[in-house]
């Protein structure tokens, strides 16, 4: 099998910020998803470097770890799709500002989240929510304010820094409230009931522990872990209260595993898949979860660089599907195994959508090929993509693609 490997530099390129910020949960060299979040989820990795990953949660049954190349899942409602066409438009931004980015959204595609740059890269960004394309400002106080996630009923979360640590906020019905009970926290996901999950930084090594705010007025509480030395993050929370995340056995370990905290009971660790032609893989990375399917990657280190092999994991069946045939640098995906990101390598990489039925579809862009231009979000039905794109003058825009 010809496996296309994607390096950390490829994966993290779209997440680079134009403006500096103090470290959030410092995750080290591996998950250097040092992006301030695509769905800026930070995950504590070894040696402390921040890693943000787009993740959503789902209940995973124990025990099934066999990878099946090309296997289908029970969630694929339209596996016969053989033709997809997408059109691009620039999202409206308040106050005549042009520089902006969209980096996430809710499962339906109604809501998108991102930020604009009213003062260019030298000033503070302005968090934004688009509701069916209509932009709304979110008044998060502090430095480096950021939206991190939004639910399908419009409850949003975000964070900001006071210069030394990050605080978490929830935004609903036009009201912003600070979440309590922990300091230096990153909120990463919110469900329709207002339950929020994320991580809190601990110790001098930059590692983190997963936390949950059960209600918008609850204090943060730590989630149970496999052992006292384990570290990690809670990445997503489902509407039934199931929480999903990634954990590693020590503050300096990069061997991250999927972990599931069900609404009742303790937790489940999910084994890594076994991919044909891939040996030495020792960690997992989550891009997104859609309708019970986790789109992620197994990782291994080659020449001191993490390499990513995209896969999908069906929670109901416990089956992994090998998606390396997409030859994509993936930023997100959905239950149909549609992937978004870039195809190609280096300076030839282009914003792309991949589906099992069509293969790679090059997406329309404002001004041709540019390294950071790509979708960072895909809706559950695959009809709405959002991300960033530069125009012919080099101005960065928040953009949306409508696909049919």
Protein Blocks (a to p, Z undefined) as FASTA:
>chain_A
ZZddddfklmmmmmpcfbdcddfddehjklmclbgbjalccdddehhiaddddddddddd
ehiacdcehiacfklmblmbcbdcddddddddehhiabdcdfbdcfkomaccddddfkoj
kbccdddddeehiacddddedehiacfbdcfkopacddddehjaccddddeehiacddeh
iahiadfbdcfkopacddddedjkopacddddfbfkbccdddddfbfkbgcddfbdcfko
pacddddfbfkbcbdcdddddfbdjbdcddddddehiahiabdcdfbdcehiacdddddd
eehiacdddddddfklopacdfklnopacfbdcfkopacddedehjlbccddddfklopa
ddddfklpafklccfbdcfkopaccdddddfkopacddddddZZ
